[in-house]
Amino acid sequence: MDKTMNPEDGLRVGLVGLGSLGIRLGREFHSHPDVELVAIADVNDESLAAAGRELGIPNASRYTSYRTMLDETALDAVGIATPNGLHYDQATTALESDLHVLCEKPLATTVEDAHDLVNRAEKSDRVTMLGYQRHLNPAFVAARERWALGDLEPTFITGEITHDWRHYYEEMTDWRMDPELSGGGHLLNVGTHIIDAILWTTGLTPTHVTATVEFHDDDQLFDKQSSIIVEFDGGAVANIADTGIVPRTREHIHIWDDDGAVYFEGREWDERTSYTIDADGIEHDPYPSEGESKAGAFVESIFEGTKPPSTARDAFWATVVTMAAYESGRRNERVELIDLYPSLAEVPR
């Protein structure tokens, strides 16, 4: 199969992981005119049956084993929406099977695995896309054109995300509280969206991280909330805060430069909205917020042979800053990224 495919041939997709994210992704694939969702996989029989009924997948194409699905089904691509700790093995297995990959974030739960997956993805002629949906939002795309792809330099950056994970910490029964499946707490699972969005829109190279992290467990794996300072090459600084112990989901990212600012705001998990502030302090109308679906962007990259909106390299750097924040919190000190992860020199921004 050539890297560039003909939409008339259709794209045969298999999907693994049928929780809330997986079902949403499955619906996107199922409704796409150029996609045939041919197989699904999940270890939970009830989830598998319910998804199969909704998505029109026959019993023979429902699998409790991801590897069996890959072995027995003719596929062009896979969608991965499983717990974090499974992403690395499942994505590398798919690439080894010569398949295109759409994987939910994070890329991996260690910097070493994320680095290996970047190498595999970039050596392959398959498309590897990560599920950071802000890369599809027109406001974030415009912000990237302003900074990462433009001439302006950010001077002051703040980001915050809140979310209610209190029941997870109280009960400790969800997969997010399983160290093998989760790999971290609220920051890795939710706060990573803020880190990624700041890195992607600005194009800045992070150099140092200083974090105060409140952990829930004695092993200091499951964070509940954190306050992070990220220093960048060139002198810009970002202040990032996230918490999983408040009752509502709210989000903001504010980025200033010499010409003004872009403010991104979010409530619950609705599309993020934004507006600009000019050099005179005057606010201007919001950007449009509704963008392409993850499945749509993934399919477009495959058919057109183009780089996807969210790459493995993008996700790698979000993983680096996230894991450095954990390490800084455990050490209670400012950390230099290149000292923690010497392999960063091999994966430039």
HELIX and SHEET records of a PDB file:
HELIX    1   1 PRO A    7  ASP A    9  5                                   3    
HELIX    2   2 SER A   20  SER A   31  1                                  12    
HELIX    3   3 ASP A   45  LEU A   55  1                                  11    
HELIX    4   4 ASN A   59  SER A   61  5                                   3    
HELIX    5   5 TYR A   66  GLU A   72  1                                   7    
HELIX    6   6 ASN A   84  LEU A   86  5                                   3    
HELIX    7   7 HIS A   87  GLU A   96  1                                  10    
HELIX    8   8 VAL A  111  LYS A  123  1                                  13    
HELIX    9   9 GLN A  133  LEU A  136  5                                   4    
HELIX   10  10 PRO A  138  ARG A  146  1                                   9    
HELIX   11  11 ARG A  166  GLU A  171  1                                   6    
HELIX   12  12 TRP A  175  MET A  177  5                                   3    
HELIX   13  13 PRO A  179  SER A  182  1                                   4    
HELIX   14  14 HIS A  186  HIS A  186  1                                   1    
HELIX   15  15 LEU A  187  GLY A  191  3                                   5    
HELIX   16  16 THR A  192  THR A  202  1                                  11    
HELIX   17  17 LYS A  294  GLU A  304  1                                  11    
HELIX   18  18 ALA A  312  ARG A  331  1                                  20    
HELIX   19  19 LEU A  337  LEU A  340  1                                   4    
HELIX   20  20 PRO A  342  GLU A  346  5                                   5    
SHEET    1   A 6 ARG A  62  TYR A  63  0                                        
SHEET    2   A 6 VAL A  35  ALA A  41  1                                        
SHEET    3   A 6 LEU A  11  VAL A  16  1                                        
SHEET    4   A 6 ALA A  77  ILE A  80  1                                        
SHEET    5   A 6 HIS A 100  CYS A 103  1                                        
SHEET    6   A 6 THR A 128  LEU A 130  1                                        
SHEET    1   B 9 GLU A 283  TYR A 287  0                                        
SHEET    2   B 9 THR A 273  ILE A 277 -1                                        
SHEET    3   B 9 GLY A 260  ARG A 267 -1                                        
SHEET    4   B 9 ILE A 245  ASP A 257 -1                                        
SHEET    5   B 9 PHE A 156  ASP A 164 -1                                        
SHEET    6   B 9 VAL A 237  THR A 243  1                                        
SHEET    7   B 9 ASP A 223  PHE A 232 -1                                        
SHEET    8   B 9 PRO A 206  PHE A 215 -1                                        
SHEET    9   B 9 VAL A 335  GLU A 336 -1                                        
END                                                                             
